């Protein structure tokens, strides 16, 4: 909603000294990735809309391009992608997002990291990243535990903790 966006913007403005180094340092690598990250978040938010039909292909393409550029421009991107994957897994477990959209976003994360791995001359840090391990584990859990989405909210949390 507009209220959550306004609260997030106010929080960022009031705490910008604690949240970023962009204002007072020379241009670092993560400064180059921030526009791609913002574009990716915007496209993912648009892609996860429930009634999205007309521009779904465009938003998917935009997510793919922005995720790839985000991964190319910042070497620690896998930690941000891990947080995104955790949130997507939670949204999928609580049935707030269709599983097909979550799987396609996981696919984008994996493809982007593999392309960056190739472009960075087989950087082993990317293949050993936590996000790739988590995505693999999330897909296995989703496949093996089909009844994960049955029951109420408390029962789903208990199933996730097991």
Secondary structure by P-SEA (a helix, b strand, c coil): caaaaaaaaaaaaaccccccccccccccccccaaaaaaaaaaaaaaaaccccccaaaaaaaaaaaaaaaaaaacccaaaaaaaaaaaaaaaaaaccccaaaaaaaaaaaaaaaaaaaaaacccccccccaaaaaaaaaaaaaaaccccccccaaaaaaaaac
